[in-house]
């Protein structure tokens, strides 16, 4: 298996280091990734619930941090801690 695991190639190629770490962590937990027709990646729980939609075309220098933040927030919500900001 490659370093990107089951993450779609387009999402991996255009991701920054923070996003890649988060995607790798989700992949190891059994989350699924689906590439939508708009070029966005849908992140789904192992049960198939949508937790986040990620852009594969970062718009500015903050995109990597923002994407990693979206993933962390979604995971906290799933774990019952709720969003913290």
ABEGO torsion letter per residue (X at the ends): XBAAEABBAAAAAABBAAAAAAAAAAAAAGBBBBBBAAGBBBBBBAAGBBABBBBABBABAAAAAAAAAAAAAAAAAAAGAEBAX
